[in-house]
Amino acid sequence: MTHANKSGQRGFSMFGFLFVAIVLAVVGLVAAQVVPTAMEFQAVKKAARKAAEGSSVAEARSIFDKAVSIDNIKSIAGKDIEVTKVNDKTIVSFEYQSEIHLAGPAYLTLKYAGSSR
């Protein structure tokens, strides 16, 4: 006995599959380049918290520079941070950007900012 009620074919066409695969590959490539900058941002935040333990601007910058060299941070240095005092508490703020080359003249610019608060 055969069924007269046959449905059409289901699933992806070859072009549909290729399109989805290409989109996923591009997203994966961009994500593979963004993740290291996000991890570096976490290291910079950690270095800023350590630098806030300094009692002067020079000491805070020195502590930050030591943490930068230990964690191999390339995007920011001690001269780039802002050190302020609020109620006898040292606050270290930072702001920097990271550019990721995508293709040709296209870049992805990521702006990072934070403080030791």
Backbone torsions as a table, in degrees:
resi	resn	phi	psi	omega
1	MET	NA	126.5	177.7
2	THR	-107.6	149.5	178.9
3	HIS	-90.2	132.3	-179.7
4	ALA	-81.4	-13.8	-176.1
5	ASN	-96.4	78.8	177.9
6	LYS	-94.9	135.3	176.7
7	SER	-92.0	162.4	179.3
8	GLY	-68.9	170.8	179.9
9	GLN	-65.6	149.1	-179.9
10	ARG	-123.0	157.8	176.8
11	GLY	116.7	-175.3	-179.4
12	PHE	-82.8	144.9	168.1
13	SER	-82.1	168.2	-179.7
14	MET	-62.3	-41.7	179.6
15	PHE	-68.0	-38.8	176.2
16	GLY	-62.6	-42.9	177.8
17	PHE	-63.1	-44.8	179.2
18	LEU	-62.7	-40.8	178.5
19	PHE	-61.3	-48.3	179.3
20	VAL	-62.8	-41.5	179.8
21	ALA	-63.8	-41.8	179.5
22	ILE	-66.5	-43.7	178.5
23	VAL	-61.6	-44.7	178.7
24	LEU	-64.1	-37.2	178.7
25	ALA	-65.6	-43.0	179.5
26	VAL	-65.3	-44.9	178.1
27	VAL	-61.9	-40.2	178.2
28	GLY	-64.2	-41.0	178.9
29	LEU	-64.6	-43.3	178.8
30	VAL	-65.9	-43.4	179.4
31	ALA	-62.6	-36.7	179.2
32	ALA	-65.8	-24.0	177.4
33	GLN	-92.2	-25.2	-179.7
34	VAL	-80.0	-36.7	-176.5
35	VAL	-56.9	-45.0	178.5
36	PRO	-62.4	-34.3	178.3
37	THR	-70.0	-34.6	176.9
38	ALA	-67.9	-37.8	177.3
39	MET	-67.7	-37.4	177.2
40	GLU	-65.6	-37.5	176.8
41	PHE	-59.6	-41.5	177.5
42	GLN	-63.3	-37.8	177.8
43	ALA	-67.7	-36.9	177.8
44	VAL	-66.0	-41.3	177.1
45	LYS	-61.3	-41.0	178.5
46	LYS	-64.3	-42.2	178.2
47	ALA	-64.8	-36.7	178.5
48	ALA	-66.4	-39.0	177.6
49	ARG	-64.6	-39.4	176.7
50	LYS	-65.3	-42.4	-177.9
51	ALA	-65.5	-26.6	179.6
52	ALA	-67.5	-13.3	177.5
53	GLU	-76.1	-13.8	178.3
54	GLY	-70.8	149.9	-177.1
55	SER	-94.9	-14.8	178.6
56	SER	-130.8	169.4	179.3
57	VAL	-63.6	-45.2	-179.1
58	ALA	-63.1	-41.3	179.9
59	GLU	-66.7	-41.5	179.0
60	ALA	-62.7	-43.2	178.4
61	ARG	-64.5	-38.6	178.8
62	SER	-64.6	-45.1	178.1
63	ILE	-62.1	-42.1	179.2
64	PHE	-62.6	-44.9	179.6
65	ASP	-62.0	-38.2	177.5
66	LYS	-64.3	-43.6	179.0
67	ALA	-65.2	-36.7	178.5
68	VAL	-64.0	-42.2	-179.6
69	SER	-70.8	-35.0	178.7
70	ILE	-67.5	-44.6	-177.2
71	ASP	-86.9	1.2	178.0
72	ASN	57.4	49.8	179.1
73	ILE	-88.2	128.9	-176.7
74	LYS	-106.4	-18.8	-169.5
75	SER	-83.6	-18.3	-173.4
76	ILE	-150.7	152.7	178.9
77	ALA	-132.5	174.1	-178.7
78	GLY	-59.6	-31.6	-180.0
79	LYS	-70.4	-16.1	-177.0
80	ASP	-91.8	-8.9	-177.4
81	ILE	-89.1	159.2	177.2
82	GLU	-112.8	123.9	-177.9
83	VAL	-113.2	124.2	178.9
84	THR	-132.2	163.1	176.5
85	LYS	-114.2	130.8	175.5
86	VAL	-131.2	112.2	-179.3
87	ASN	53.2	50.7	-179.6
88	ASP	61.8	18.1	176.3
89	LYS	-114.5	131.4	179.5
90	THR	-82.0	128.6	178.3
91	ILE	-116.8	125.5	178.3
92	VAL	-108.7	121.2	178.5
93	SER	-115.2	150.5	178.7
94	PHE	-146.1	158.0	179.5
95	GLU	-156.6	128.9	178.1
96	TYR	-156.8	168.5	177.3
97	GLN	-132.0	154.5	-179.5
98	SER	-127.4	131.9	-179.9
99	GLU	-109.2	135.7	177.6
100	ILE	-117.8	122.2	179.1
101	HIS	-74.5	124.3	179.2
102	LEU	-93.8	-64.7	178.9
103	ALA	-166.1	138.7	178.4
104	GLY	55.9	-127.0	-179.7
105	PRO	-88.2	7.6	-175.4
106	ALA	-90.8	129.3	177.5
107	TYR	-129.6	150.2	172.0
108	LEU	-105.8	119.0	-178.9
109	THR	-104.4	123.7	178.4
110	LEU	-110.1	125.0	179.7
111	LYS	-105.3	124.5	-179.9
112	TYR	-115.8	140.8	176.9
113	ALA	-150.2	150.1	179.2
114	GLY	-175.0	179.7	177.8
115	SER	-151.5	172.7	-177.2
116	SER	-84.1	2.0	-179.0
117	ARG	-62.6	NA	NA
